[in-house]
Amino acid sequence: MQIPVHKTSVMQAMQSAVARGYVWHVSGVVSAEKLLALEEKFAERYDIGLSRWQRCRQRQKGAAGVRFFAYPEQGTTRFLWWGAFAGGGGILR
């Protein structure tokens, strides 16, 4: 997972995802120590490790798409995170 250094980068990535149909989301704050565990949980449940083209093929087949974003909170050791979901049915578990 790549973590953007600038807030603008993560906001642009999320805006791009929304423009592509990722309209439902969950978000939260997690400590730096737990970020990788959270990302692994999303990867295990929602296949967030897929490439752009793999996500596109999955969505064409009617499967839901999921994107994961994280950004370091200024002045702390915590991360802000967002999970964006699009299409498909029954993805939330």
Steps between C-alpha positions, in 0.01 A plus 500: 500500500624845416433773755491850354720762663274791407136531601422631150613169348267285710208739446555493123514119504175483697334753268606291203354188663167676565489612136539133404204387710650431842221680685470311832767533763619417849772690680688519825821567684756232584837500673810456285563159659158372389490649150657201324267258682201708386627506143553121508145455629363706211721308255376166635132594496474734201797438264634855525834383358362468148653711224299769328429270205405205721253722687358615167450140381338402830258793481411413139402154627269661756721458806530779754815710505685617809773760543701567818661835583714603797667825600719583803326736741712812553691514829405148615591138433147424381364453150171613352357229276213459255350200324300585187254250350328483160240281336443130554289343766570346837854631539470639853573235760 
